[in-house]
Amino acid sequence: MLRITVLPQKVKAPLLQPDEAVTIIGSSASLGNWQTVAPVLLSKKERWWSVKLNLTQDIFPITYKYGVYNIKEKSTKNGIIELFP
């Protein structure tokens, strides 16, 4: 059985505003168990947003979604991250 221990994530989000970042939340401890209080933020390099996740302590299968997080306000609108499929 294959078990991924480091999961590189890489996405494009060309319509984000300068004070916004791509975030990822999900069903594992590494992804915050769907909590939006302290989401995992991806870093931008050139036109790509990316993050490497260490999933060695997580239980599989894992589900996740990407979202948009407002960095300037350090919060989300009404406590909710705008998720996109």
C-alpha positions as CSV (number, residue, x, y, z in Angstrom):
1,M,0.0,0.0,0.0
2,L,1.3,3.4,-1.0
3,R,1.3,6.1,1.7
4,I,2.2,9.6,0.8
5,T,4.2,11.3,3.5
6,V,4.9,14.7,1.8
7,L,2.2,16.1,-0.4
8,P,3.3,18.9,-2.7
9,Q,0.4,21.1,-3.7
10,K,0.6,23.7,-6.5
11,V,-2.2,25.8,-8.0
12,K,-2.7,28.9,-10.0
13,A,-5.0,31.7,-8.8
14,P,-4.6,34.7,-11.2
15,L,-7.6,36.6,-10.0
16,L,-6.6,37.0,-6.3
17,Q,-6.2,40.5,-4.9
18,P,-2.8,41.6,-3.5
19,D,-4.1,41.1,0.1
20,E,-5.4,37.6,-0.6
21,A,-3.7,34.2,-0.5
22,V,-4.6,30.6,-1.4
23,T,-5.3,28.4,1.6
24,I,-6.0,24.7,2.0
25,I,-8.1,23.1,4.7
26,G,-9.2,19.5,5.1
27,S,-10.1,16.4,7.1
28,S,-6.7,15.7,8.6
29,A,-4.8,17.2,11.6
30,S,-2.2,18.7,9.2
31,L,-4.9,20.5,7.4
32,G,-6.7,21.7,10.5
33,N,-9.6,19.3,10.6
34,W,-11.8,21.7,8.6
35,Q,-11.1,24.6,11.1
36,T,-10.8,28.0,9.5
37,V,-9.2,29.8,12.5
38,A,-5.6,29.0,11.4
39,P,-5.6,27.7,7.8
40,V,-2.6,26.4,6.0
41,L,-1.5,29.2,3.6
42,L,0.2,28.5,0.4
43,S,3.2,30.6,-0.7
44,K,3.4,32.4,-4.0
45,K,6.4,31.9,-6.3
46,E,6.0,33.6,-9.7
47,R,2.5,32.6,-10.9
48,W,2.1,29.5,-8.7
49,W,0.9,29.1,-5.1
50,S,2.4,26.0,-3.4
51,V,3.0,24.2,-0.1
52,K,4.5,21.0,1.0
53,L,2.6,19.1,3.6
54,N,4.0,16.4,5.9
55,L,1.2,13.8,6.3
56,T,3.1,11.1,8.2
57,Q,0.8,11.5,11.3
58,D,-2.5,11.7,9.4
59,I,-5.2,9.1,8.9
60,F,-6.1,8.4,5.3
61,P,-8.2,9.0,3.2
62,I,-7.9,12.8,3.4
63,T,-10.3,15.2,1.8
64,Y,-9.4,18.9,1.3
65,K,-10.5,22.1,-0.4
66,Y,-8.7,25.2,-1.5
67,G,-9.9,28.6,-0.4
68,V,-9.2,32.3,-0.5
69,Y,-7.9,34.0,2.7
70,N,-7.6,37.7,3.4
71,I,-4.1,38.3,4.7
72,K,-4.6,42.0,5.5
73,E,-7.5,41.5,7.8
74,K,-6.0,38.2,9.2
75,S,-9.5,36.9,9.2
76,T,-12.2,35.5,7.0
77,K,-15.5,37.1,6.0
78,N,-18.0,36.1,8.7
79,G,-15.6,33.4,9.9
80,I,-15.8,31.5,6.7
81,I,-13.0,31.0,4.1
82,E,-14.3,31.4,0.6
83,L,-13.8,27.8,-0.7
84,F,-13.6,26.8,-4.3
85,P,-14.0,23.3,-5.7
